[in-house]
Amino acid sequence: REEDAPPPLMYRVERPVFDEAYLHTQLLHPRERSPKTIRQRLAQHCSSERAKAIALSFLPILTWLPSYPVKEYLFGDLVSGLSTGVMQLPQGLAYAMLAAVPPVYGLYSSFYPVLLYTFFGTSRHISIGTFAVISLMIGGVVVREAPDSMFTIQALNGTSTNTTVFIDTEARDARRVHVAVVLTTLVGVIQLVLGLLRFGFVAIYLTEPLVRGFTTAAAVHVFISQLKYLLGIQTPRFSGPLSALNSVTAVFSDITSTNVTTLIVGVVCMVVLYCVKDLNERFKKKLPVPIPGEIIVVMVSTGISYGLSLSENYQVDVVRTIPSGLLPPAIPDFSLLPNLVTDSIAIAVVGFSMGISLAKIFALKHGYSVDGNQELIALGLCNFVSSFFHTFAITCSMSRSLVQESTGGNTQIAGLLASMVVLLVVVAIGFVFQPLPQTALAAIIMVNLLGMFKQFRDIPALWRTSKIELAIWLVAFVASVLLGLDLGLLVALGFAILSVIYRTQRPVILPLFQAAECTGIKIFHSNSSIYFANSDLYLNALKEKTGVDPVHLQAIRKARKRQLKKERGGSQNHLEVQGNGQVAETHTESDSEETRFLEPLCPVHTLILDWTPVNFIDSVGAKAIKLVIKEYAAVDVCVFIAGCSRTLLAELRTLQFFTGVVTPEMVFPTVHDAVLHCRRRTAPPTIPAIQ
């Protein structure tokens, strides 16, 4: 029943109307405090608690390893580590092909960085190691700096004068490894420095549509680069702008020389891998661990290749030599650094962006936090230190991370165990994979791209939700496909920044509607900051939306004055001598004419600028606002400002905004304060009743 309904909640506030002058001088003026002595400052910054906090932030493993619940976590980490390690092996071998270095270096890159991340990383679930996009970016740089043409050798055919041109692959591969190692060193240094300088926020400039468009384009590049291995044909590797188109042209121009056996092996591997992944997806709730399709394909194809001698009998390209054991550490050849700076910056930022985005997803799902700056430091150390042990740049892998998390991984103990699986293969049984067909590795790479190709579904979704983000996605994709990943990323970043500028220059601007219309008062609201790029647009919108243009009103006033002067016909005021000898001016009926012509030019007498959404203002914006306040004052329209944050007010004081016609009394903490002040200021005076 209505009478039983609870009474409505009421919200009443009664206080004086505040302006900025009162707030600053009476309420918010800081009290004088005695300065701290040097000893007090040292005690504050050099305490044992602070030293412990720094150590724990730099070595996150110390925060969870001492309290590691063995009975609860160990079995899950063990299963997860073995599953991820089995997956890490074939991906390490395959992604080394993308990086244009011998396959064994992919195994090195799957061991050292994973081991280091266990100690320095803050995410408990991501799988660090080789990744297709980063490997492809490295391969583009490596091929550019060490192309096949640098290692061609001409040899005579017996006693004839004909010569044969062949490539010194050993020298070429050695040079490419040097380039990849130096590039990785530089990537590590950049990430480490950015982390120490607390620049973890740089990832925000790689917005999600940009990253997804870029990675989809990278998937196209990766797929095209693997066609020659799938078909068993020999084509040069291209880099730079239009490299994808050149690679496709080269493949189709030589497609008649396809090795049928290689193609059959590759297609069969792709079908098997796709079926296994589909089964894992369909029955992921029933399977205790995912079926390791990749290691099955590697083992079976290696066995068939060895049993049928595919390399000798059918000219199928195989992995060939995989040296046993780990190489001793060596100092990279830093003479190559000048040519690699730009590429290393791109790889460092992309690698970190992918790592931190996936780490945040898992952290949100499992209820813990990751530190972006520490993640930068961890990735930097993984790349920098590992590069002395002949690795190439790494980041986290989405497919392996999903396996590590879904198989029960709780901490980076799982990653540590995965690296031990890789170490076992490198030290003891690496030679087993020497007959592995390269087309099987190409199949593994291509099937793992399915997740990235599914990102094409973003296009209709973004079309319905945000046209600007769709434009960012498409620009990132098209630019990266046509111009290459490095230039494409630069173009995509530039376009994303331009889109931000466009949106701040074209904000949503509207006059605020009031519950009770206040005659003569207009409230103007804009959802952007005010700076050099949009200050003119802000002022134009202010004049348009409020309907009060001071220039137009000035023109009307001048026209009225001219008409008044014309109608008066140059009539002079009469002078009258008073009894005390002073001269007094006697006004005629022309004064009523002047009053009639100089009545208010506009029904609006007050403008209130709602600056609640304004985050910052620069000197250009401040000067523009002061100028328009003067223009409105000249036509008897008062301008007040409301809703400024304390940070914005501090900026205004620094810019000396409160000088001349602009005073702190014109600024109010809320729009309601400003409206009440304006209504009292314009209200007619009350005449006290006569008793």
C-alpha positions in Angstrom: 0.0 0.0 0.0 1.1 3.6 -0.7 0.8 4.6 3.0 3.3 1.7 3.9 5.9 2.9 1.4 9.0 4.4 3.0 9.4 8.1 2.8 11.7 9.3 0.0 15.3 10.1 0.8 15.9 13.8 1.1 19.2 15.6 0.4 19.5 19.1 1.9 22.6 21.2 2.1 22.6 24.7 3.6 25.8 26.7 3.6 27.1 30.1 2.5 27.9 30.7 -1.1 31.7 30.2 -1.5 34.0 31.7 -4.1 37.6 31.0 -4.8 38.9 34.0 -2.9 37.2 32.9 0.3 38.1 29.2 -0.1 41.8 30.0 -0.7 42.3 32.5 2.0 40.0 31.1 4.8 39.6 27.4 4.3 42.5 25.9 2.3 45.4 28.1 3.2 48.1 25.7 4.4 49.3 26.0 7.9 52.9 26.9 8.5 55.0 23.8 9.3 58.5 23.7 10.5 60.8 22.2 7.8 62.2 18.8 8.4 65.9 18.5 9.3 68.3 16.6 7.1 68.5 13.8 9.6 64.7 13.4 9.6 64.6 13.3 5.8 67.4 10.6 5.8 65.6 8.6 8.4 62.4 8.8 6.3 64.0 7.7 3.0 66.7 5.3 4.3 64.7 3.3 6.8 64.9 -0.5 7.0 61.3 -0.8 6.0 61.9 1.3 2.9 64.9 -0.9 2.0 62.9 -4.0 2.5 60.1 -2.6 0.3 62.5 -1.8 -2.5 64.0 -5.3 -2.4 60.6 -6.9 -2.5 59.5 -4.7 -5.4 62.7 -5.6 -7.4 62.5 -9.3 -6.6 58.8 -10.1 -6.4 59.6 -13.8 -5.9 60.5 -12.9 -2.3 56.9 -11.9 -1.6 55.3 -15.2 -2.4 58.0 -18.0 -2.3 58.5 -18.0 1.5 54.8 -18.6 2.0 54.3 -21.0 -1.0 51.6 -23.5 -0.2 53.3 -26.7 -1.4 50.3 -29.1 -0.9 47.9 -26.7 -2.6 49.9 -25.4 -5.5 52.8 -27.8 -6.3 50.8 -30.4 -8.2 49.1 -27.8 -10.4 52.3 -26.0 -11.1 54.0 -29.3 -11.9 51.3 -30.3 -14.5 51.2 -26.8 -15.9 55.0 -26.6 -16.2 55.3 -29.9 -18.0 52.4 -29.0 -20.4 53.8 -25.5 -21.1 57.4 -26.9 -21.6 56.2 -29.5 -24.1 54.5 -26.7 -26.0 57.5 -24.4 -25.7 59.8 -26.8 -27.5 58.2 -26.9 -31.0 57.3 -23.2 -30.8 60.9 -22.3 -29.9 62.1 -24.2 -32.9 59.4 -22.8 -35.2 59.7 -19.1 -34.2 63.5 -19.2 -34.7 62.7 -19.6 -38.3 60.7 -16.4 -38.2 63.6 -14.7 -36.5 65.8 -15.9 -39.4 68.3 -17.7 -37.1 69.0 -21.5 -36.7 66.3 -23.4 -34.7 68.5 -24.1 -31.7 68.6 -20.4 -30.8 64.8 -20.6 -30.3 65.5 -23.2 -27.6 68.0 -20.9 -26.0 65.4 -18.2 -26.0 62.9 -20.5 -24.4 65.2 -21.3 -21.5 67.2 -18.3 -20.2 64.4 -15.6 -20.2 61.9 -17.9 -18.6 64.3 -18.7 -15.8 65.0 -15.0 -15.1 61.3 -14.0 -15.3 60.6 -16.4 -12.4 62.6 -14.2 -10.1 61.7 -10.7 -11.4 58.2 -10.9 -12.9 55.0 -9.9 -11.1 52.6 -12.0 -13.1 51.9 -15.6 -11.9 50.4 -16.9 -15.1 52.0 -15.6 -18.3 54.4 -17.7 -20.2 57.5 -15.9 -21.2 59.5 -17.0 -24.3 59.4 -16.8 -28.1 56.4 -15.1 -29.8 55.5 -14.9 -33.4 55.1 -11.2 -33.8 58.3 -10.3 -32.0 60.2 -13.0 -33.9 58.9 -11.7 -37.2 60.0 -8.2 -36.3 63.4 -9.5 -35.4 63.6 -11.5 -38.6 62.9 -8.4 -40.7 65.7 -6.5 -39.1 68.1 -9.5 -39.4 67.4 -10.1 -43.1 67.8 -6.3 -43.8 71.2 -6.2 -42.0 72.5 -9.6 -43.3 70.8 -10.4 -46.6 71.6 -13.4 -48.7 73.3 -11.2 -51.3 76.1 -10.5 -48.8 77.1 -14.1 -48.7 77.0 -15.3 -52.3 80.0 -17.2 -53.6 80.8 -18.1 -57.2 82.4 -21.4 -58.0 83.7 -22.9 -61.2 82.0 -26.1 -62.5 85.0 -28.4 -62.9 87.1 -27.5 -66.0 84.3 -25.5 -67.7 84.2 -21.7 -67.6 80.6 -21.7 -66.2 80.2 -20.6 -62.6 77.7 -21.6 -60.0 76.4 -19.1 -57.4 75.6 -20.4 -54.0 75.1 -18.9 -50.5 77.5 -19.4 -47.7 74.8 -20.3 -45.2 77.2 -20.9 -42.3 78.6 -17.4 -42.5 75.2 -15.9 -43.2 73.6 -17.6 -40.1 76.5 -16.6 -37.9 76.1 -12.9 -39.0 72.3 -13.1 -38.5 72.7 -14.5 -35.0 75.1 -11.6 -34.2 72.5 -9.0 -35.4 69.6 -10.7 -33.5 71.7 -10.8 -30.3 72.8 -7.2 -30.4 69.2 -6.2 -31.2 68.0 -8.1 -28.1 70.6 -6.4 -26.0 69.4 -3.0 -27.0 65.8 -4.0 -26.5 66.6 -5.1 -23.0 68.5 -1.9 -22.2 65.5 0.2 -23.4 63.0 -1.8 -21.4 65.2 -1.7 -18.3 65.8 2.1 -18.5 62.0 2.7 -19.1 61.2 0.6 -16.1 63.7 2.3 -13.8 62.4 5.7 -14.9 58.8 4.5 -14.1 57.7 4.7 -17.7 55.3 1.8 -17.4 52.5 4.0 -18.6 53.9 4.0 -22.2 51.8 1.0 -23.0 48.6 3.2 -22.8 49.6 4.8 -26.1 49.2 1.4 -27.8 45.4 1.3 -27.5 43.7 -2.0 -27.9 42.3 -1.4 -31.4 45.8 -0.4 -32.5 47.4 -3.5 -31.0 44.8 -5.9 -32.4 45.0 -4.3 -35.9 48.8 -4.5 -35.7 48.9 -8.1 -34.5 46.5 -9.1 -37.2 48.7 -7.6 -39.8 51.7 -9.4 -38.2 49.7 -12.6 -38.5 49.4 -11.9 -42.3 53.1 -11.3 -42.5 53.9 -14.5 -40.6 51.5 -16.6 -42.7 53.0 -15.3 -46.0 56.5 -15.9 -44.7 55.7 -19.6 -44.0 54.3 -20.4 -47.5 57.6 -21.2 -49.0 58.4 -23.7 -46.2 54.9 -25.3 -46.6 55.4 -25.6 -50.4 59.1 -26.5 -50.2 60.3 -23.8 -52.6 63.3 -21.5 -52.4 62.5 -17.8 -52.5 64.4 -14.8 -51.0 63.2 -13.2 -47.8 62.1 -9.6 -48.2 61.9 -6.8 -45.7 60.8 -3.2 -45.6 57.7 -1.6 -47.4 55.7 -3.9 -49.6 57.7 -6.9 -48.4 54.4 -8.9 -48.0 53.4 -8.3 -51.6 56.9 -9.1 -52.8 56.9 -12.3 -50.9 53.5 -13.4 -52.3 54.7 -12.5 -55.8 57.9 -14.5 -55.4 56.0 -17.6 -54.0 53.4 -17.7 -56.8 56.1 -17.0 -59.5 57.9 -20.2 -58.4 54.9 -22.3 -57.4 55.5 -24.7 -60.2 58.6 -26.0 -58.4 56.5 -27.0 -55.3 57.8 -30.1 -53.5 54.7 -32.3 -53.4 56.1 -34.4 -50.5 56.8 -31.3 -48.5 53.3 -30.0 -49.2 51.6 -33.3 -48.2 53.5 -33.4 -44.9 52.7 -29.8 -44.1 49.0 -30.1 -44.9 48.7 -33.3 -42.9 50.4 -31.6 -39.9 48.0 -28.6 -40.2 44.9 -30.8 -40.3 46.1 -32.8 -37.3 46.9 -29.7 -35.3 43.6 -28.0 -36.1 41.7 -31.1 -35.1 43.6 -31.4 -31.8 43.0 -27.7 -31.0 39.3 -28.1 -31.8 39.1 -31.1 -29.5 40.9 -29.2 -26.7 38.5 -26.3 -27.1 35.4 -28.5 -27.2 36.3 -30.7 -24.2 38.4 -28.3 -22.2 36.2 -28.9 -19.1 36.5 -32.7 -19.3 40.2 -33.0 -20.2 42.6 -32.8 -17.2 45.2 -31.3 -19.5 45.1 -30.2 -23.1 46.2 -32.7 -25.7 49.8 -31.7 -26.6 49.2 -31.6 -30.4 52.3 -29.7 -31.3 54.7 -32.1 -29.6 52.8 -35.0 -31.1 53.2 -33.5 -34.6 56.9 -32.9 -34.0 57.6 -36.4 -32.7 55.6 -38.2 -35.4 56.9 -36.1 -38.3 60.5 -36.4 -37.0 60.1 -40.2 -36.8 58.6 -40.4 -40.3 61.3 -38.2 -41.7 64.0 -40.3 -40.1 62.5 -43.6 -41.1 61.8 -42.7 -44.8 64.9 -40.4 -45.1 62.7 -37.6 -46.5 65.7 -35.3 -46.7 67.7 -37.6 -49.0 65.0 -39.4 -50.9 62.4 -36.6 -51.4 64.5 -33.4 -50.9 62.4 -32.3 -47.9 64.1 -29.5 -46.0 64.8 -30.5 -42.4 66.1 -28.7 -39.3 69.5 -30.5 -39.6 72.2 -29.7 -36.9 71.1 -29.0 -33.4 74.2 -28.8 -31.2 74.0 -30.4 -27.7 74.6 -28.3 -24.6 74.6 -24.6 -23.9 77.0 -22.1 -25.6 79.3 -20.2 -23.3 78.4 -16.5 -22.8 79.8 -13.9 -25.1 79.8 -10.1 -25.4 77.6 -9.0 -28.4 79.2 -7.1 -31.3 78.1 -3.5 -30.4 79.4 -2.0 -33.6 76.0 -2.9 -35.1 74.1 -0.7 -32.6 73.7 2.5 -34.7 71.5 0.7 -37.3 69.2 -0.9 -34.8 68.1 1.8 -32.5 64.7 2.6 -34.2 63.9 -1.1 -34.6 64.8 -1.9 -30.9 62.4 0.8 -29.7 59.5 -0.6 -31.7 60.3 -4.2 -30.5 60.7 -3.0 -26.9 57.4 -1.2 -26.8 55.4 -3.8 -28.6 56.8 -6.6 -26.5 56.0 -4.9 -23.3 52.6 -3.9 -24.4 51.6 -7.4 -25.2 53.1 -8.7 -22.0 51.4 -6.2 -19.7 48.0 -6.5 -21.4 47.9 -10.3 -21.0 49.3 -10.0 -17.4 46.6 -7.6 -16.4 43.9 -9.9 -17.8 45.1 -12.9 -15.7 45.7 -10.7 -12.6 42.1 -9.4 -12.8 40.8 -12.9 -13.2 42.7 -14.3 -10.2 42.5 -11.3 -7.9 46.1 -10.0 -7.7 47.9 -7.0 -9.1 50.8 -6.6 -11.5 53.3 -3.7 -11.5 53.8 -2.2 -15.0 57.1 -0.7 -14.1 58.4 -3.9 -12.6 57.2 -5.8 -15.7 59.3 -3.5 -17.8 62.3 -4.2 -15.6 61.7 -7.9 -15.7 61.4 -8.0 -19.5 64.5 -5.8 -19.8 66.5 -8.1 -17.6 65.3 -11.2 -19.4 66.3 -9.7 -22.8 69.5 -8.0 -21.7 71.0 -10.8 -19.6 69.9 -13.6 -21.9 71.4 -11.8 -25.0 74.9 -12.7 -23.6 73.8 -16.3 -23.9 72.8 -16.0 -27.6 69.1 -15.5 -27.4 66.7 -13.2 -29.4 64.1 -10.9 -27.9 61.1 -12.4 -26.2 57.8 -11.5 -24.7 54.8 -13.5 -23.4 52.9 -15.9 -25.7 49.1 -15.9 -25.6 48.6 -19.5 -26.5 51.2 -20.8 -24.0 49.9 -18.5 -21.3 46.4 -19.9 -21.7 47.8 -23.4 -21.4 49.8 -22.5 -18.3 46.8 -21.0 -16.7 44.2 -23.6 -17.7 46.3 -26.6 -16.6 46.4 -25.4 -13.0 49.4 -23.1 -12.9 49.3 -20.9 -9.8 52.8 -19.3 -9.8 55.9 -18.9 -11.9 57.1 -22.2 -10.5 55.2 -23.5 -13.6 57.4 -21.4 -15.8 60.5 -22.5 -14.0 59.6 -26.2 -14.7 58.8 -25.4 -18.3 62.3 -24.0 -18.7 63.8 -27.1 -17.2 62.0 -29.2 -19.8 63.6 -27.1 -22.5 67.0 -27.4 -20.8 66.7 -31.1 -20.8 66.2 -31.2 -24.5 69.0 -28.8 -25.2 71.5 -30.6 -23.1 70.6 -34.2 -23.6 68.3 -35.0 -26.6 68.4 -32.1 -29.0 69.9 -34.3 -31.7 66.6 -36.2 -31.8 65.0 -33.3 -33.6 67.6 -32.9 -36.4 65.4 -34.8 -39.0 62.3 -32.6 -38.1 60.8 -31.3 -41.4 60.7 -27.5 -41.6 57.2 -27.8 -43.2 56.0 -29.3 -39.9 57.3 -26.2 -38.0 55.6 -24.0 -40.7 52.3 -25.9 -40.0 52.7 -25.3 -36.2 53.2 -21.5 -36.9 50.2 -21.2 -39.3 47.7 -23.1 -37.1 48.8 -20.9 -34.1 47.8 -17.9 -36.1 44.1 -18.8 -36.0 43.6 -16.8 -32.8 45.0 -13.7 -34.4 43.0 -14.1 -37.6 39.8 -14.2 -35.5 40.5 -10.6 -34.6 39.0 -9.7 -38.0 35.7 -10.1 -36.1 36.6 -6.8 -34.4 35.6 -4.9 -37.6 31.8 -5.3 -37.4 31.8 -4.9 -33.7 33.8 -1.6 -33.9 31.6 -0.4 -36.7 28.6 -0.6 -34.3 30.3 0.9 -31.3 33.1 3.4 -32.3 34.0 4.5 -35.9 37.1 6.2 -34.7 38.5 3.1 -33.0 37.6 1.2 -36.2 39.6 3.7 -38.2 42.6 3.1 -35.8 42.2 -0.7 -36.3 42.1 -0.4 -40.1 45.0 2.1 -40.3 47.2 -0.1 -38.1 46.3 -3.2 -40.1 46.7 -1.7 -43.6 49.8 0.3 -42.8 51.5 -2.6 -41.1 50.7 -5.0 -44.0 51.9 -2.6 -46.7 54.7 -0.7 -45.0 56.1 -3.4 -42.8 55.7 -3.8 -39.0 58.1 -1.1 -38.0 56.8 1.7 -40.2 53.3 0.5 -39.8 53.5 0.8 -36.1 54.8 4.3 -36.4 52.0 5.3 -38.7 49.4 3.7 -36.5 50.7 5.5 -33.4 50.6 8.8 -35.3 47.1 8.2 -36.4 46.0 7.2 -32.9 47.5 10.4 -31.5 45.8 12.5 -34.2 42.5 10.8 -33.3 43.0 12.0 -29.7 43.7 15.5 -30.9 40.6 15.4 -33.1 38.4 14.3 -30.2 39.7 17.0 -27.9 39.3 19.6 -30.6 35.7 18.4 -31.3 34.3 17.8 -27.8 30.7 17.5 -26.9 29.6 21.0 -26.2 26.2 22.0 -24.9 24.4 24.6 -22.8 23.4 23.0 -19.5 19.6 22.8 -18.9 18.5 24.0 -15.5 15.6 22.4 -13.5 14.3 25.9 -12.9 15.3 28.3 -15.7 17.1 31.4 -14.3 16.3 34.4 -16.5 19.4 36.0 -18.0 21.8 33.2 -16.9 23.3 30.7 -19.3 25.5 27.8 -18.2 28.1 26.5 -20.8 29.5 22.9 -20.5 32.3 21.4 -22.6 33.8 17.9 -21.9 37.4 18.7 -22.8 40.4 20.7 -21.5 41.3 24.0 -23.0 44.7 24.4 -24.7 46.3 25.7 -27.9 44.6 23.2 -30.2 41.0 23.8 -29.2 40.8 27.2 -27.5 39.4 28.9 -30.6 36.9 26.2 -31.1 35.9 26.5 -27.4 35.2 30.2 -27.7 33.4 29.9 -31.0 31.1 27.2 -29.5 30.6 29.4 -26.4 29.3 32.2 -28.6 27.2 29.9 -30.8 25.6 27.7 -28.1 24.7 30.6 -25.7 23.6 32.9 -28.5 25.7 35.8 -27.0 28.4 37.1 -29.4 30.2 40.2 -27.9 31.4 41.3 -31.3 27.9 41.3 -32.7 26.6 43.1 -29.6 29.3 45.8 -29.9 28.3 46.4 -33.5 24.7 46.8 -32.4 25.7 49.3 -29.7 27.8 51.3 -32.1 24.9 51.4 -34.6 22.5 52.6 -31.8 24.9 55.3 -30.8 25.2 56.5 -34.4 21.4 56.5 -34.8 21.1 58.4 -31.5 23.6 61.0 -32.6 21.8 61.4 -35.9 18.3 61.8 -34.3 19.6 64.3 -31.7 20.8 66.4 -34.7 23.7 67.7 -32.8 21.6 69.4 -30.1 23.5 70.8 -27.2 22.8 70.6 -23.5 21.6 73.8 -21.9 23.7 75.4 -19.2 22.2 76.9 -16.1 24.0 79.1 -13.6 23.1 78.3 -10.0 22.9 80.7 -7.2 26.3 79.8 -5.8 27.9 80.7 -9.1 28.5 77.1 -10.3 27.6 76.0 -13.8 25.1 73.1 -13.9 24.2 70.9 -16.9 20.5 70.8 -17.7 19.2 67.7 -19.5 16.5 67.8 -22.0 14.1 65.2 -23.2 16.9 63.8 -25.4 18.1 62.0 -22.3 15.1 59.7 -22.5 16.0 58.9 -26.1 19.5 57.9 -25.0 18.1 55.7 -22.3 15.9 54.1 -24.8 18.7 53.4 -27.3 21.2 52.2 -24.7 18.9 49.7 -22.9 20.4 46.2 -22.5 21.5 44.7 -25.8 20.9 41.1 -24.8 18.5 39.3 -22.4 21.5 37.3 -21.1 23.4 39.2 -18.5 25.5 36.3 -17.0 27.5 33.4 -18.5 28.7 30.5 -16.2 31.5 28.3 -17.6 31.2 24.8 -16.1 34.8 23.7 -15.9 34.1 20.4 -14.0 35.5 18.3 -16.9 38.5 20.5 -17.6 41.7 18.7 -16.5 44.3 21.3 -17.6 44.7 24.6 -19.4 47.8 26.1 -21.0 48.9 29.7 -21.5 47.2 30.0 -24.9 43.9 28.8 -23.4 44.2 31.0 -20.4 44.8 34.1 -22.5 41.9 33.3 -24.8 39.5 33.0 -21.8 40.7 36.3 -20.3 40.2 38.0 -23.6 36.7 36.8 -24.0 35.8 37.8 -20.4 37.0 41.3 -21.3 34.9 41.2 -24.5 31.8 40.2 -22.6 32.4 42.8 -19.9 32.4 45.5 -22.6 28.8 44.6 -23.5 27.7 44.2 -19.9 27.7 40.4 -19.8 29.4 39.0 -16.7 31.3 35.7 -17.0 31.9 33.4 -14.0 33.7 30.1 -13.8 32.6 27.1 -11.7 33.7 23.5 -10.9 37.5 24.0 -11.1 39.7 21.3 -9.5 42.4 22.4 -7.1 45.1 21.3 -9.7 43.5 23.4 -12.4 43.3 26.4 -10.0 47.0 26.0 -9.2 47.7 26.0 -13.0 45.7 29.2 -13.4 47.6 30.9 -10.6 50.9 29.9 -12.2 49.7 31.3 -15.5 48.8 34.6 -13.6 45.2 34.2 -14.7 43.8 36.2 -11.8 45.0 39.6 -12.8 43.2 42.6 -14.3 39.5 42.0 -14.9 39.7 38.4 -13.7 39.7 37.9 -10.0 39.3 34.9 -7.7 35.8 36.2 -6.7 34.7 35.2 -10.2 35.4 31.5 -9.6 33.1 29.2 -7.6 33.4 25.6 -6.4 30.1 24.5 -7.9 27.7 25.7 -10.6 25.0 26.1 -8.0 27.2 28.5 -6.0 27.7 30.6 -9.1 24.0 30.6 -10.0 23.0 31.7 -6.4 25.6 34.5 -6.5 24.4 35.7 -9.9 20.7 35.7 -8.8 21.5 37.8 -5.7 23.7 40.2 -7.7 21.0 40.9 -10.3 18.0 40.8 -7.9 16.2 44.2 -7.5 16.9 45.8 -4.1 14.2 45.3 -1.5 12.6 48.4 0.0 12.0 48.0 3.8 8.4 48.5 4.8 7.6 51.7 6.7 6.3 51.1 10.1 
